[in-house]
């Protein structure tokens, strides 16, 4: 029980920057048939009830989405959506990516929006 309380405290208080998240292994690295903007709209719709507004940074051929933590403005995940000739390349970096009890709403939204 002590380890659970310690892990929960770490999960709730630990902060990571966008640069630190980018250095972590991807929890999702896939290709979608959807265009980047279409994929972004899907992810935003799926996360609108569970997260504060997402920070969206658009570039010429890519979109970066910074997802805030539930209890603070610190980033919980970074989603990079790059344009490809037939859709999008998607990479998701999550905070606590190797922690089995992390919230899965971001990963679920990113996965469900790949094709549907």
NORDAWO-V194434 format. One record per residue. N is the residue number from 1. RES is the residue in three letters. PSI is psi in whole degrees, -180 to 180 (none if undefined). Layout:
# NORDAWO-V194434
n: [N & N]
res: [RES & RES]
psi: [PSI & PSI]
This chain:
# NORDAWO-V194434
n: [1 & 2 & 3 & 4 & 5 & 6 & 7 & 8 & 9 & 10 & 11 & 12 & 13 & 14 & 15 & 16 & 17 & 18 & 19 & 20 & 21 & 22 & 23 & 24 & 25 & 26 & 27 & 28 & 29 & 30 & 31 & 32 & 33 & 34 & 35 & 36 & 37 & 38 & 39 & 40 & 41 & 42 & 43 & 44 & 45 & 46 & 47 & 48 & 49 & 50 & 51 & 52 & 53 & 54 & 55 & 56 & 57 & 58 & 59 & 60 & 61 & 62 & 63 & 64 & 65 & 66 & 67 & 68 & 69 & 70 & 71 & 72 & 73 & 74 & 75 & 76 & 77 & 78 & 79 & 80 & 81 & 82 & 83 & 84 & 85 & 86 & 87 & 88 & 89 & 90 & 91 & 92 & 93 & 94 & 95 & 96 & 97 & 98 & 99 & 100 & 101 & 102 & 103 & 104 & 105 & 106 & 107 & 108 & 109 & 110 & 111 & 112 & 113 & 114 & 115 & 116]
res: [UNK & UNK & UNK & UNK & UNK & UNK & UNK & UNK & UNK & UNK & UNK & UNK & UNK & UNK & UNK & UNK & UNK & UNK & UNK & UNK & UNK & UNK & UNK & UNK & UNK & UNK & UNK & UNK & UNK & UNK & UNK & UNK & UNK & UNK & UNK & UNK & UNK & UNK & UNK & UNK & UNK & UNK & UNK & UNK & UNK & UNK & UNK & UNK & UNK & UNK & UNK & UNK & UNK & UNK & UNK & UNK & UNK & UNK & UNK & UNK & UNK & UNK & UNK & UNK & UNK & UNK & UNK & UNK & UNK & UNK & UNK & UNK & UNK & UNK & UNK & UNK & UNK & UNK & UNK & UNK & UNK & UNK & UNK & UNK & UNK & UNK & UNK & UNK & UNK & UNK & UNK & UNK & UNK & UNK & UNK & UNK & UNK & UNK & UNK & UNK & UNK & UNK & UNK & UNK & UNK & UNK & UNK & UNK & UNK & UNK & UNK & UNK & UNK & UNK & UNK & UNK]
psi: [-35 & -41 & -34 & -44 & -42 & -45 & -40 & -42 & -43 & -42 & -37 & -26 & -22 & 137 & 148 & 146 & 169 & -42 & -40 & -40 & -39 & -26 & -16 & 155 & 148 & 140 & -11 & 131 & 94 & 173 & 137 & 152 & -9 & 148 & 155 & -44 & -40 & -42 & -43 & -46 & -42 & -47 & -44 & -43 & -40 & -26 & -3 & -28 & -16 & -15 & 157 & 168 & 140 & 147 & 121 & 126 & 116 & 141 & -178 & -47 & 17 & 165 & 132 & 130 & 124 & 119 & 124 & 158 & 164 & -34 & 2 & 176 & -3 & 149 & 136 & -27 & 155 & 127 & 117 & 123 & 112 & 141 & 138 & 168 & -30 & 29 & -130 & 150 & 130 & 130 & 132 & 127 & 125 & 149 & 142 & 41 & -21 & 11 & 115 & -21 & 16 & 158 & 141 & 12 & -37 & -48 & -41 & -45 & -45 & -39 & -44 & -24 & -6 & -50 & -22 & none]
